[in-house]
Amino acid sequence: MKESKYNLMSPLAIDTLHISFFIDNQRFSLDNGQYTLELVVTDNANPEKKSIHAEKITIALNRDNKVYNSNIQILESFSKSNTQSLLTKNGYDLIPYNINYFPKTQNALNFI
């Protein structure tokens, strides 16, 4: 069983009209098998208020004979990595583009 529990601290929001965006990125290497993905979101100011989502997933890849890839990931930016972090993949730091709006002033789309 693989498990990860951590407390993601969002930026403090004094006014709901001025909430800043933030990102979190987690990667897991999983062997073939059946797993239950459970996401529990709790407000630290009100621990009794929880939102829970659970979903069964199956990993069944024949890694010896095929090449697999995931969906594209839209990026805000990327750069060669000097140190390994949660945002590092294949030697590059990948900063996700975390909104679904592309203004007219944006003249490039980075993705992997």
N, CA, C and O atoms as a printed pandas DataFrame, in Angstrom:
     atom_number atom_name residue_name chain_id  residue_number  x_coord  y_coord  z_coord
0              1         N          MET        A               1    0.845   -1.176    0.000
1              2        CA          MET        A               1    0.000    0.000    0.000
2              3         C          MET        A               1    0.891    1.239    0.000
3              4         O          MET        A               1    1.786    1.370    0.835
4              5         N          LYS        A               2    0.643    2.132   -0.927
5              6        CA          LYS        A               2    1.361    3.394   -0.980
6              7         C          LYS        A               2    0.432    4.475   -0.454
7              8         O          LYS        A               2   -0.751    4.524   -0.792
8              9         N          GLU        A               3    0.989    5.328    0.372
9             10        CA          GLU        A               3    0.157    6.340    0.997
10            11         C          GLU        A               3    0.963    7.624    1.141
11            12         O          GLU        A               3    2.163    7.593    1.415
12            13         N          SER        A               4    0.297    8.730    0.956
13            14        CA          SER        A               4    0.928   10.025    1.149
14            15         C          SER        A               4   -0.061   10.924    1.862
15            16         O          SER        A               4   -1.177   11.138    1.386
16            17         N          LYS        A               5    0.351   11.446    2.998
17            18        CA          LYS        A               5   -0.488   12.389    3.737
18            19         C          LYS        A               5    0.351   13.630    3.987
19            20         O          LYS        A               5    1.491   13.539    4.443
20            21         N          TYR        A               6   -0.204   14.764    3.693
21            22        CA          TYR        A               6    0.507   16.007    3.965
22            23         C          TYR        A               6   -0.487   17.139    4.065
23            24         O          TYR        A               6   -1.628   17.024    3.619
24            25         N          ASN        A               7   -0.048   18.225    4.650
25            26        CA          ASN        A               7   -0.889   19.394    4.861
26            27         C          ASN        A               7   -0.457   20.454    3.861
27            28         O          ASN        A               7    0.607   21.055    4.008
28            29         N          LEU        A               8   -1.274   20.683    2.849
29            30        CA          LEU        A               8   -0.989   21.700    1.843
30            31         C          LEU        A               8   -1.519   23.030    2.361
31            32         O          LEU        A               8   -2.724   23.201    2.543
32            33         N          MET        A               9   -0.614   23.963    2.596
33            34        CA          MET        A               9   -0.990   25.267    3.140
34            35         C          MET        A               9   -1.130   26.252    1.988
35            36         O          MET        A               9   -0.149   26.593    1.329
36            37         N          SER        A              10   -2.351   26.702    1.753
37            38        CA          SER        A              10   -2.591   27.693    0.700
38            39         C          SER        A              10   -2.176   29.071    1.199
39            40         O          SER        A              10   -2.040   29.280    2.404
40            41         N          PRO        A              11   -1.974   30.011    0.279
41            42        CA          PRO        A              11   -1.703   31.382    0.718
42            43         C          PRO        A              11   -2.888   31.924    1.515
43            44         O          PRO        A              11   -4.039   31.589    1.235
44            45         N          LEU        A              12   -2.603   32.747    2.490
45            46        CA          LEU        A              12   -3.644   33.339    3.319
46            47         C          LEU        A              12   -4.485   34.289    2.474
47            48         O          LEU        A              12   -3.947   35.155    1.784
48            49         N          ALA        A              13   -5.801   34.126    2.530
49            50        CA          ALA        A              13   -6.709   34.989    1.775
50            51         C          ALA        A              13   -7.475   35.867    2.760
51            52         O          ALA        A              13   -8.321   35.378    3.509
52            53         N          ILE        A              14   -7.179   37.143    2.756
53            54        CA          ILE        A              14   -7.858   38.085    3.641
54            55         C          ILE        A              14   -9.193   38.495    3.039
55            56         O          ILE        A              14  -10.157   38.752    3.759
56            57         N          ASP        A              15   -9.241   38.553    1.713
57            58        CA          ASP        A              15  -10.442   38.994    1.006
58            59         C          ASP        A              15  -10.715   37.989   -0.112
59            60         O          ASP        A              15   -9.821   37.707   -0.909
60            61         N          THR        A              16  -11.933   37.440   -0.186
61            62        CA          THR        A              16  -12.250   36.440   -1.204
62            63         C          THR        A              16  -12.236   37.006   -2.621
63            64         O          THR        A              16  -12.251   36.243   -3.586
64            65         N          LEU        A              17  -12.208   38.311   -2.760
65            66        CA          LEU        A              17  -12.098   38.916   -4.090
66            67         C          LEU        A              17  -10.662   38.963   -4.578
67            68         O          LEU        A              17  -10.410   39.255   -5.747
68            69         N          HIS        A              18   -9.721   38.678   -3.693
69            70        CA          HIS        A              18   -8.302   38.738   -4.041
70            71         C          HIS        A              18   -7.583   37.451   -3.635
71            72         O          HIS        A              18   -6.573   37.488   -2.932
72            73         N          ILE        A              19   -8.106   36.333   -4.077
73            74        CA          ILE        A              19   -7.493   35.044   -3.767
74            75         C          ILE        A              19   -6.398   34.777   -4.795
75            76         O          ILE        A              19   -6.628   34.872   -6.001
76            77         N          SER        A              20   -5.215   34.446   -4.310
77            78        CA          SER        A              20   -4.108   34.162   -5.224
78            79         C          SER        A              20   -4.159   32.694   -5.657
79            80         O          SER        A              20   -4.674   31.838   -4.938
80            81         N          PHE        A              21   -3.623   32.427   -6.830
81            82        CA          PHE        A              21   -3.549   31.063   -7.331
82            83         C          PHE        A              21   -2.313   30.385   -6.750
83            84         O          PHE        A              21   -1.298   31.034   -6.495
84            85         N          PHE        A              22   -2.407   29.097   -6.548
85            86        CA          PHE        A              22   -1.243   28.340   -6.122
86            87         C          PHE        A              22   -1.350   26.942   -6.703
87            88         O          PHE        A              22   -2.427   26.518   -7.123
88            89         N          ILE        A              23   -0.231   26.226   -6.725
89            90        CA          ILE        A              23   -0.218   24.897   -7.328
90            91         C          ILE        A              23    0.330   23.874   -6.346
91            92         O          ILE        A              23    1.052   24.208   -5.406
92            93         N          ASP        A              24   -0.026   22.642   -6.584
93            94        CA          ASP        A              24    0.556   21.512   -5.879
94            95         C          ASP        A              24    0.699   20.395   -6.894
95            96         O          ASP        A              24   -0.197   20.174   -7.709
96            97         N          ASN        A              25    1.804   19.699   -6.852
97            98        CA          ASN        A              25    2.066   18.655   -7.831
98            99         C          ASN        A              25    2.591   17.431   -7.101
99           100         O          ASN        A              25    3.580   17.519   -6.374
100          101         N          GLN        A              26    1.940   16.296   -7.288
101          102        CA          GLN        A              26    2.373   15.048   -6.674
102          103         C          GLN        A              26    2.481   13.987   -7.757
103          104         O          GLN        A              26    1.585   13.850   -8.590
104          105         N          ARG        A              27    3.577   13.238   -7.747
105          106        CA          ARG        A              27    3.750   12.137   -8.695
106          107         C          ARG        A              27    4.029   10.864   -7.920
107          108         O          ARG        A              27    4.763   10.870   -6.931
108          109         N          PHE        A              28    3.434    9.770   -8.382
109          110        CA          PHE        A              28    3.618    8.482   -7.740
110          111         C          PHE        A              28    3.961    7.451   -8.799
111          112         O          PHE        A              28    3.326    7.405   -9.853
112          113         N          SER        A              29    4.940    6.641   -8.533
113          114        CA          SER        A              29    5.253    5.512   -9.398
114          115         C          SER        A              29    4.541    4.302   -8.817
115          116         O          SER        A              29    4.819    3.889   -7.691
116          117         N          LEU        A              30    3.623    3.738   -9.589
117          118        CA          LEU        A              30    2.804    2.637   -9.098
118          119         C          LEU        A              30    3.042    1.383   -9.919
119          120         O          LEU        A              30    3.171    1.442  -11.142
120          121         N          ASP        A              31    3.097    0.260   -9.243
121          122        CA          ASP        A              31    3.152   -1.028   -9.921
122          123         C          ASP        A              31    1.763   -1.360  -10.441
123          124         O          ASP        A              31    0.775   -0.762  -10.014
124          125         N          ASN        A              32    1.686   -2.314  -11.364
125          126        CA          ASN        A              32    0.386   -2.766  -11.835
126          127         C          ASN        A              32   -0.427   -3.275  -10.647
127          128         O          ASN        A              32    0.114   -3.887   -9.726
128          129         N          GLY        A              33   -1.727   -3.015  -10.680
129          130        CA          GLY        A              33   -2.599   -3.476   -9.603
130          131         C          GLY        A              33   -3.809   -2.585   -9.460
131          132         O          GLY        A              33   -4.006   -1.643  -10.228
132          133         N          GLN        A              34   -4.621   -2.900   -8.461
133          134        CA          GLN        A              34   -5.812   -2.108   -8.174
134          135         C          GLN        A              34   -5.538   -1.245   -6.953
135          136         O          GLN        A              34   -4.951   -1.691   -5.968
136          137         N          TYR        A              35   -5.982    0.009   -7.046
137          138        CA          TYR        A              35   -5.748    0.977   -5.984
138          139         C          TYR        A              35   -7.032    1.729   -5.711
139          140         O          TYR        A              35   -7.915    1.807   -6.566
140          141         N          THR        A              36   -7.130    2.286   -4.508
141          142        CA          THR        A              36   -8.195    3.220   -4.187
142          143         C          THR        A              36   -7.542    4.570   -3.977
143          144         O          THR        A              36   -6.726    4.749   -3.073
144          145         N          LEU        A              37   -7.911    5.513   -4.820
145          146        CA          LEU        A              37   -7.427    6.883   -4.706
146          147         C          LEU        A              37   -8.428    7.628   -3.834
147          148         O          LEU        A              37   -9.607    7.724   -4.176
148          149         N          GLU        A              38   -7.962    8.150   -2.719
149          150        CA          GLU        A              38   -8.839    8.892   -1.818
150          151         C          GLU        A              38   -8.242   10.268   -1.571
151          152         O          GLU        A              38   -7.086   10.398   -1.168
152          153         N          LEU        A              39   -9.039   11.278   -1.814
153          154        CA          LEU        A              39   -8.633   12.659   -1.594
154          155         C          LEU        A              39   -9.530   13.234   -0.505
155          156         O          LEU        A              39  -10.754   13.257   -0.639
156          157         N          VAL        A              40   -8.911   13.695    0.564
157          158        CA          VAL        A              40   -9.642   14.308    1.667
158          159         C          VAL        A              40   -9.170   15.752    1.769
159          160         O          VAL        A              40   -7.984   16.015    1.970
160          161         N          VAL        A              41  -10.102   16.678    1.629
161          162        CA          VAL        A              41   -9.796   18.101    1.736
162          163         C          VAL        A              41  -10.440   18.609    3.017
163          164         O          VAL        A              41  -11.646   18.473    3.220
164          165         N          THR        A              42   -9.611   19.198    3.881
165          166        CA          THR        A              42  -10.075   19.692    5.165
166          167         C          THR        A              42   -9.653   21.143    5.322
167          168         O          THR        A              42   -8.534   21.517    4.970
168          169         N          ASP        A              43  -10.540   21.942    5.844
169          170        CA          ASP        A              43  -10.216   23.325    6.177
170          171         C          ASP        A              43   -9.588   23.314    7.567
171          172         O          ASP        A              43  -10.244   22.933    8.537
172          173         N          ASN        A              44   -8.319   23.728    7.677
173          174        CA          ASN        A              44   -7.641   23.703    8.973
174          175         C          ASN        A              44   -8.329   24.595   10.007
175          176         O          ASN        A              44   -8.200   24.363   11.209
176          177         N          ALA        A              45   -9.053   25.605    9.550
177          178        CA          ALA        A              45   -9.779   26.474   10.472
178          179         C          ALA        A              45  -11.059   25.808   10.978
179          180         O          ALA        A              45  -11.627   26.224   11.988
180          181         N          ASN        A              46  -11.506   24.771   10.267
181          182        CA          ASN        A              46  -12.725   24.058   10.648
182          183         C          ASN        A              46  -12.534   22.579   10.315
183          184         O          ASN        A              46  -13.075   22.100    9.319
184          185         N          PRO        A              47  -11.765   21.841   11.143
185          186        CA          PRO        A              47  -11.396   20.456   10.818
186          187         C          PRO        A              47  -12.565   19.492   10.641
187          188         O          PRO        A              47  -12.413   18.461    9.986
188          189         N          GLU        A              48  -13.727   19.804   11.209
189          190        CA          GLU        A              48  -14.882   18.917   11.036
190          191         C          GLU        A              48  -15.469   19.010    9.630
191          192         O          GLU        A              48  -16.172   18.104    9.183
192          193         N          LYS        A              49  -15.180   20.096    8.946
193          194        CA          LYS        A              49  -15.705   20.285    7.592
194          195         C          LYS        A              49  -14.727   19.646    6.601
195          196         O          LYS        A              49  -13.648   20.178    6.343
196          197         N          LYS        A              50  -15.127   18.495    6.053
197          198        CA          LYS        A              50  -14.270   17.748    5.138
198          199         C          LYS        A              50  -15.005   17.475    3.834
199          200         O          LYS        A              50  -16.229   17.343    3.802
200          201         N          SER        A              51  -14.236   17.394    2.776
201          202        CA          SER        A              51  -14.749   16.946    1.491
202          203         C          SER        A              51  -13.923   15.725    1.103
203          204         O          SER        A              51  -12.695   15.795    1.057
204          205         N          ILE        A              52  -14.587   14.613    0.825
205          206        CA          ILE        A              52  -13.892   13.358    0.550
206          207         C          ILE        A              52  -14.312   12.830   -0.814
207          208         O          ILE        A              52  -15.496   12.800   -1.148
208          209         N          HIS        A              53  -13.324   12.417   -1.591
209          210        CA          HIS        A              53  -13.591   11.761   -2.875
210          211         C          HIS        A              53  -12.747   10.491   -2.923
211          212         O          HIS        A              53  -11.542   10.539   -2.678
212          213         N          ALA        A              54  -13.363    9.372   -3.233
213          214        CA          ALA        A              54  -12.653    8.102   -3.360
214          215         C          ALA        A              54  -13.016    7.473   -4.701
215          216         O          ALA        A              54  -14.162    7.522   -5.148
216          217         N          GLU        A              55  -12.008    6.885   -5.319
217          218        CA          GLU        A              55  -12.225    6.272   -6.631
218          219         C          GLU        A              55  -11.272    5.092   -6.788
219          220         O          GLU        A              55  -10.087    5.191   -6.469
220          221         N          LYS        A              56  -11.800    3.981   -7.280
221          222        CA          LYS        A              56  -10.954    2.814   -7.550
222          223         C          LYS        A              56  -10.305    2.991   -8.917
223          224         O          LYS        A              56  -10.967    3.357   -9.888
224          225         N          ILE        A              57   -9.014    2.729   -8.981
225          226        CA          ILE        A              57   -8.286    2.803  -10.255
226          227         C          ILE        A              57   -7.495    1.523  -10.448
227          228         O          ILE        A              57   -7.075    0.885   -9.483
228          229         N          THR        A              58   -7.298    1.157  -11.697
229          230        CA          THR        A              58   -6.521   -0.026  -12.037
230          231         C          THR        A              58   -5.355    0.389  -12.916
231          232         O          THR        A              58   -5.536    1.082  -13.917
232          233         N          ILE        A              59   -4.172   -0.034  -12.543
233          234        CA          ILE        A              59   -2.966    0.173  -13.354
234          235         C          ILE        A              59   -2.640   -1.174  -13.979
235          236         O          ILE        A              59   -2.353   -2.138  -13.269
236          237         N          ALA        A              60   -2.685   -1.244  -15.300
237          238        CA          ALA        A              60   -2.408   -2.497  -16.008
238          239         C          ALA        A              60   -1.635   -2.158  -17.283
239          240         O          ALA        A              60   -2.208   -2.085  -18.370
240          241         N          LEU        A              61   -0.350   -1.957  -17.132
241          242        CA          LEU        A              61    0.488   -1.606  -18.278
242          243         C          LEU        A              61    1.476   -2.722  -18.575
243          244         O          LEU        A              61    2.119   -3.251  -17.669
244          245         N          ASN        A              62    1.590   -3.073  -19.831
245          246        CA          ASN        A              62    2.596   -4.029  -20.265
246          247         C          ASN        A              62    3.840   -3.220  -20.630
247          248         O          ASN        A              62    4.085   -2.935  -21.802
248          249         N          ARG        A              63    4.601   -2.865  -19.642
249          250        CA          ARG        A              63    5.728   -1.939  -19.819
250          251         C          ARG        A              63    6.861   -2.529  -20.644
251          252         O          ARG        A              63    7.696   -1.784  -21.158
252          253         N          ASP        A              64    6.910   -3.833  -20.783
253          254        CA          ASP        A              64    8.003   -4.446  -21.538
254          255         C          ASP        A              64    7.866   -4.255  -23.046
255          256         O          ASP        A              64    8.872   -4.224  -23.756
256          257         N          ASN        A              65    6.647   -4.128  -23.539
257          258        CA          ASN        A              65    6.432   -4.139  -24.974
258          259         C          ASN        A              65    5.854   -2.859  -25.561
259          260         O          ASN        A              65    5.773   -2.735  -26.783
260          261         N          LYS        A              66    5.450   -1.903  -24.728
261          262        CA          LYS        A              66    4.770   -0.732  -25.247
262          263         C          LYS        A              66    5.321    0.551  -24.633
263          264         O          LYS        A              66    5.930    0.543  -23.563
264          265         N          VAL        A              67    5.093    1.632  -25.331
265          266        CA          VAL        A              67    5.424    2.952  -24.821
266          267         C          VAL        A              67    4.119    3.632  -24.429
267          268         O          VAL        A              67    3.158    3.629  -25.199
268          269         N          TYR        A              68    4.084    4.211  -23.238
269          270        CA          TYR        A              68    2.885    4.873  -22.748
270          271         C          TYR        A              68    3.198    6.345  -22.501
271          272         O          TYR        A              68    4.323    6.713  -22.163
272          273         N          ASN        A              69    2.185    7.165  -22.677
273          274        CA          ASN        A              69    2.338    8.574  -22.332
274          275         C          ASN        A              69    1.037    9.077  -21.723
275          276         O          ASN        A              69   -0.032    8.507  -21.942
276          277         N          SER        A              70    1.147   10.149  -20.960
277          278        CA          SER        A              70   -0.031   10.729  -20.344
278          279         C          SER        A              70   -0.543   11.861  -21.213
279          280         O          SER        A              70    0.030   12.153  -22.262
280          281         N          ASN        A              71   -1.611   12.495  -20.784
281          282        CA          ASN        A              71   -2.143   13.650  -21.501
282          283         C          ASN        A              71   -1.122   14.779  -21.501
283          284         O          ASN        A              71   -0.162   14.764  -20.731
284          285         N          ILE        A              72   -1.339   15.749  -22.367
285          286        CA          ILE        A              72   -0.441   16.887  -22.359
286          287         C          ILE        A              72   -0.624   17.666  -21.066
287          288         O          ILE        A              72   -1.696   17.654  -20.460
288          289         N          GLN        A              73    0.432   18.338  -20.659
289          290        CA          GLN        A              73    0.395   19.187  -19.477
290          291         C          GLN        A              73    0.740   20.594  -19.933
291          292         O          GLN        A              73    1.849   20.844  -20.406
292          293         N          ILE        A              74   -0.210   21.518  -19.791
293          294        CA          ILE        A              74    0.026   22.910  -20.158
294          295         C          ILE        A              74    0.936   23.523  -19.101
295          296         O          ILE        A              74    0.699   23.364  -17.903
296          297         N          LEU        A              75    1.976   24.220  -19.543
297          298        CA          LEU        A              75    2.979   24.767  -18.629
298          299         C          LEU        A              75    3.005   26.283  -18.651
299          300         O          LEU        A              75    2.832   26.907  -19.697
300          301         N          GLU        A              76    3.220   26.859  -17.495
301          302        CA          GLU        A              76    3.518   28.288  -17.411
302          303         C          GLU        A              76    4.946   28.521  -17.864
303          304         O          GLU        A              76    5.238   29.470  -18.592
304          305         N          SER        A              77    5.848   27.622  -17.411
305          306        CA          SER        A              77    7.256   27.714  -17.809
306          307         C          SER        A              77    7.947   26.389  -17.531
307          308         O          SER        A              77    7.408   25.520  -16.846
308          309         N          PHE        A              78    9.146   26.252  -18.074
309          310        CA          PHE        A              78    9.975   25.089  -17.788
310          311         C          PHE        A              78   11.429   25.528  -17.864
311          312         O          PHE        A              78   11.776   26.467  -18.581
312          313         N          SER        A              79   12.273   24.830  -17.109
313          314        CA          SER        A              79   13.703   25.135  -17.115
314          315         C          SER        A              79   14.478   23.898  -16.716
315          316         O          SER        A              79   13.954   23.016  -16.036
316          317         N          LYS        A              80   15.730   23.837  -17.141
317          318        CA          LYS        A              80   16.612   22.737  -16.768
318          319         C          LYS        A              80   16.751   22.729  -15.256
319          320         O          LYS        A              80   16.971   23.773  -14.642
320          321         N          SER        A              81   16.622   21.556  -14.658
321          322        CA          SER        A              81   16.647   21.448  -13.207
322          323         C          SER        A              81   18.065   21.257  -12.691
323          324         O          SER        A              81   18.843   20.484  -13.251
324          325         N          ASN        A              82   18.389   21.964  -11.627
325          326        CA          ASN        A              82   19.674   21.766  -10.951
326          327         C          ASN        A              82   19.536   20.800   -9.782
327          328         O          ASN        A              82   20.490   20.113   -9.416
328          329         N          THR        A              83   18.342   20.754   -9.200
329          330        CA          THR        A              83   18.060   19.852   -8.087
330          331         C          THR        A              83   16.684   19.232   -8.286
331          332         O          THR        A              83   15.801   19.836   -8.894
332          333         N          GLN        A              84   16.515   18.028   -7.770
333          334        CA          GLN        A              84   15.249   17.305   -7.878
334          335         C          GLN        A              84   14.218   17.918   -6.932
335          336         O          GLN        A              84   14.525   18.175   -5.768
336          337         N          SER        A              85   12.997   18.154   -7.421
337          338        CA          SER        A              85   11.902   18.644   -6.580
338          339         C          SER        A              85   10.604   17.990   -7.047
339          340         O          SER        A              85   10.606   17.187   -7.980
340          341         N          LEU        A              86    9.499   18.337   -6.395
341          342        CA          LEU        A              86    8.202   17.792   -6.803
342          343         C          LEU        A              86    7.799   18.245   -8.194
343          344         O          LEU        A              86    6.953   17.616   -8.828
344          345         N          LEU        A              87    8.395   19.332   -8.679
345          346        CA          LEU        A              87    8.057   19.846  -10.005
346          347         C          LEU        A              87    9.017   19.359  -11.083
347          348         O          LEU        A              87    8.882   19.736  -12.247
348          349         N          THR        A              88    9.988   18.522  -10.705
349          350        CA          THR        A              88   10.991   18.037  -11.649
350          351         C          THR        A              88   10.518   16.758  -12.340
351          352         O          THR        A              88   10.020   15.829  -11.703
352          353         N          LYS        A              89   10.691   16.742  -13.654
353          354        CA          LYS        A              89   10.379   15.545  -14.435
354          355         C          LYS        A              89   11.415   15.441  -15.541
355          356         O          LYS        A              89   11.586   16.375  -16.325
356          357         N          ASN        A              90   12.106   14.316  -15.608
357          358        CA          ASN        A              90   13.123   14.057  -16.626
358          359         C          ASN        A              90   14.151   15.187  -16.727
359          360         O          ASN        A              90   14.552   15.566  -17.827
360          361         N          GLY        A              91   14.574   15.722  -15.580
361          362        CA          GLY        A              91   15.630   16.721  -15.558
362          363         C          GLY        A              91   15.174   18.148  -15.789
363          364         O          GLY        A              91   16.010   19.044  -15.906
364          365         N          TYR        A              92   13.879   18.384  -15.856
365          366        CA          TYR        A              92   13.348   19.740  -16.061
366          367         C          TYR        A              92   12.343   20.075  -14.963
367          368         O          TYR        A              92   11.569   19.219  -14.535
368          369         N          ASP        A              93   12.362   21.320  -14.517
369          370        CA          ASP        A              93   11.339   21.814  -13.608
370          371         C          ASP        A              93   10.171   22.306  -14.451
371          372         O          ASP        A              93   10.331   23.199  -15.283
372          373         N          LEU        A              94    9.001   21.722  -14.233
373          374        CA          LEU        A              94    7.806   22.031  -15.011
374          375         C          LEU        A              94    6.832   22.794  -14.128
375          376         O          LEU        A              94    6.298   22.234  -13.170
376          377         N          ILE        A              95    6.594   24.057  -14.435
377          378        CA          ILE        A              95    5.667   24.872  -13.676
378          379         C          ILE        A              95    4.325   24.848  -14.405
379          380         O          ILE        A              95    4.199   25.425  -15.485
380          381         N          PRO        A              96    3.321   24.185  -13.824
381          382        CA          PRO        A              96    2.028   24.056  -14.507
382          383         C          PRO        A              96    1.327   25.401  -14.697
383          384         O          PRO        A              96    1.458   26.306  -13.872
384          385         N          TYR        A              97    0.594   25.512  -15.781
385          386        CA          TYR        A              97   -0.279   26.658  -16.024
386          387         C          TYR        A              97   -1.573   26.329  -15.306
387          388         O          TYR        A              97   -2.289   25.418  -15.722
388          389         N          ASN        A              98   -1.890   27.043  -14.245
389          390        CA          ASN        A              98   -2.950   26.578  -13.359
390          391         C          ASN        A              98   -4.294   27.280  -13.520
391          392         O          ASN        A              98   -5.121   27.231  -12.610
392          393         N          ILE        A              99   -4.527   27.927  -14.648
393          394        CA          ILE        A              99   -5.863   28.456  -14.928
394          395         C          ILE        A              99   -6.264   28.027  -16.336
395          396         O          ILE        A              99   -5.395   27.687  -17.138
396          397         N          ASN        A             100   -7.538   28.035  -16.650
397          398        CA          ASN        A             100   -7.992   27.595  -17.970
398          399         C          ASN        A             100   -8.384   28.774  -18.848
399          400         O          ASN        A             100   -9.331   28.687  -19.630
400          401         N          TYR        A             101   -7.662   29.862  -18.716
401          402        CA          TYR        A             101   -7.898   31.064  -19.511
402          403         C          TYR        A             101   -6.601   31.463  -20.183
403          404         O          TYR        A             101   -5.552   31.509  -19.541
404          405         N          PHE        A             102   -6.667   31.753  -21.473
405          406        CA          PHE        A             102   -5.496   32.161  -22.232
406          407         C          PHE        A             102   -5.762   33.542  -22.817
407          408         O          PHE        A             102   -6.486   33.662  -23.805
408          409         N          PRO        A             103   -5.183   34.596  -22.218
409          410        CA          PRO        A             103   -5.450   35.954  -22.700
410          411         C          PRO        A             103   -4.860   36.191  -24.097
411          412         O          PRO        A             103   -3.952   35.479  -24.526
412          413         N          LYS        A             104   -5.386   37.191  -24.788
413          414        CA          LYS        A             104   -4.905   37.519  -26.141
414          415         C          LYS        A             104   -3.437   37.917  -26.148
415          416         O          LYS        A             104   -2.754   37.772  -27.161
416          417         N          THR        A             105   -2.954   38.418  -25.019
417          418        CA          THR        A             105   -1.549   38.832  -24.929
418          419         C          THR        A             105   -0.582   37.654  -24.866
419          420         O          THR        A             105    0.622   37.829  -25.048
420          421         N          GLN        A             106   -1.094   36.477  -24.614
421          422        CA          GLN        A             106   -0.233   35.288  -24.535
422          423         C          GLN        A             106    0.028   34.802  -25.964
423          424         O          GLN        A             106   -0.900   34.444  -26.690
424          425         N          ASN        A             107    1.302   34.795  -26.351
425          426        CA          ASN        A             107    1.625   34.440  -27.736
426          427         C          ASN        A             107    2.331   33.102  -27.871
427          428         O          ASN        A             107    2.795   32.757  -28.957
428          429         N          ALA        A             108    2.422   32.330  -26.770
429          430        CA          ALA        A             108    3.042   31.011  -26.830
430          431         C          ALA        A             108    2.317   30.077  -25.888
431          432         O          ALA        A             108    1.743   30.506  -24.887
432          433         N          LEU        A             109    2.347   28.805  -26.213
433          434        CA          LEU        A             109    1.726   27.785  -25.378
434          435         C          LEU        A             109    2.777   26.704  -25.143
435          436         O          LEU        A             109    3.159   25.985  -26.067
436          437         N          ASN        A             110    3.240   26.596  -23.900
437          438        CA          ASN        A             110    4.219   25.583  -23.540
438          439         C          ASN        A             110    3.484   24.339  -23.050
439          440         O          ASN        A             110    2.540   24.436  -22.265
440          441         N          PHE        A             111    3.913   23.191  -23.507
441          442        CA          PHE        A             111    3.311   21.941  -23.026
442          443         C          PHE        A             111    4.290   20.804  -23.219
443          444         O          PHE        A             111    5.242   20.895  -23.994
444          445         N          ILE        A             112    4.028   19.721  -22.487
445          446        CA          ILE        A             112    4.814   18.504  -22.671
446          447         C          ILE        A             112    3.859   17.367  -22.927
447          448         O          ILE        A             112    4.289   16.229  -23.114
